[in-house]
Amino acid sequence: MSLIYKISPEGAWRAAEAAGVYTGAPVDLADGFIHFSAADQLGETAAKHFHGQTDLLLIAVDTDTLGDALKWEPSRGGALFPHLYDDLKMNAVVWVKPLPLDADGRHRFPEEL
């Protein structure tokens, strides 16, 4: 199993869980795909797009369940990022964990990444 990750405000994610599907954040809807990050991209993603934000969740998704709708495409600095051209079904989610801030105001990621 290979994992990719989505950072989401808790309220938006809990609403998606209740609906049974995640259709994306406003930026995802505007771009036409759901933005994800690989484990080694998470720190930069959090710093750039979620700096200082609290009440965030980190969602781990099994890439094997996403099929051809998952594309790895150039983004920041030409690095390949995972983009999902479909809604995210809840059966693809492996786990959901809080993404707290540390004493320096940076997000603290789970050790198992």
C-alpha positions in Angstrom: 0.0 0.0 0.0 1.3 3.5 -0.9 -0.1 6.5 0.9 -0.7 10.1 -0.1 -2.0 12.8 2.2 -4.6 15.6 2.4 -4.6 18.4 4.9 -8.1 19.6 5.7 -9.8 21.8 8.3 -11.6 19.5 10.7 -15.1 20.9 10.0 -14.8 20.4 6.3 -13.5 16.9 6.7 -16.2 15.9 9.2 -18.9 17.2 6.8 -17.3 15.0 4.0 -17.4 12.0 6.3 -21.1 12.6 7.0 -21.7 12.9 3.3 -19.7 9.8 2.5 -17.5 11.5 0.0 -15.0 14.4 -0.1 -15.4 16.6 -3.2 -12.5 18.9 -2.3 -11.6 22.3 -0.8 -12.4 25.5 -2.6 -8.9 25.4 -4.3 -9.5 21.8 -5.4 -12.9 22.7 -6.9 -11.3 25.7 -8.7 -8.5 23.6 -10.1 -10.6 20.7 -11.1 -8.8 18.1 -9.0 -8.1 17.3 -5.4 -4.6 18.3 -4.3 -2.6 15.7 -2.3 1.0 15.5 -1.1 3.4 12.7 -0.7 5.0 12.3 2.8 8.1 14.2 1.8 6.0 17.1 0.5 3.8 17.6 3.6 6.1 20.0 5.5 6.3 22.5 2.6 2.6 22.1 1.8 1.6 22.8 5.4 4.0 25.8 5.7 2.8 27.3 2.4 -0.9 26.8 2.5 -1.8 26.2 6.2 0.8 28.3 8.1 -0.4 28.8 11.7 -3.8 27.2 11.2 -5.2 25.1 14.0 -8.0 22.5 13.9 -6.5 20.7 10.9 -6.6 17.0 10.2 -4.1 14.9 8.2 -5.8 12.3 6.0 -3.9 9.3 4.7 -5.3 7.8 1.5 -4.4 4.5 -0.1 -3.3 5.2 -3.7 -4.1 1.6 -4.8 -7.9 2.4 -4.4 -7.9 5.5 -6.6 -7.3 4.0 -10.0 -6.6 6.0 -13.1 -8.2 9.1 -11.6 -4.9 9.7 -9.7 -2.3 11.5 -11.7 1.2 12.6 -10.6 1.8 16.0 -12.2 4.4 18.8 -12.0 3.7 21.5 -9.4 5.9 23.5 -7.0 9.4 23.6 -8.5 8.6 20.9 -11.0 8.1 18.2 -8.3 5.4 15.6 -9.1 2.4 15.9 -6.9 -0.6 13.6 -6.6 -3.8 15.0 -8.0 -7.1 13.2 -7.9 -9.5 13.8 -10.8 -12.5 12.4 -9.0 -14.3 12.7 -5.6 -12.5 10.9 -2.8 -14.5 8.0 -1.5 -14.2 7.2 2.2 -13.2 3.6 1.5 -9.8 5.0 0.3 -9.1 6.6 3.6 -6.6 4.6 5.8 -6.6 7.0 8.8 -7.4 10.5 9.9 -5.2 12.2 12.6 -5.0 15.7 14.2 -2.3 18.0 12.8 -1.4 20.2 15.8 1.0 23.0 16.0 4.3 22.7 18.0 5.7 25.4 20.3 7.3 27.1 17.3 4.0 27.3 15.3 4.9 24.6 12.8 2.7 21.6 12.2 3.7 18.4 14.0 3.2 15.4 11.8 2.6 11.8 13.0 5.7 9.8 13.5 4.6 7.0 11.1 5.1 9.1 8.0 
